């Protein structure tokens, strides 16, 4: 399992993130507070408060390519760009 903190604060980021998640054969969830949604659901993501960081839980082995594919959305990466 891979757990990362993300920030999806632009509509284009959400669309690209969902497209990426749809390619994954395993389950991926996003958690915001007590809410957990399917990361492959664009409507589910838009139901969350996107002004706050989200926790992504990917049910795959460590070292999966998803770790590098989500780098543009990582909270740490966003902080470096500010």
Secondary structure, 3 states (H helix, E strand, C coil): CEEEEECCCCHHHHHHHHHHHHCCCCCEEEEECCEEEECCCHHHHHCCCCCCCEEEEECCCCCCCHHHHCHHHEHHHHHHHC
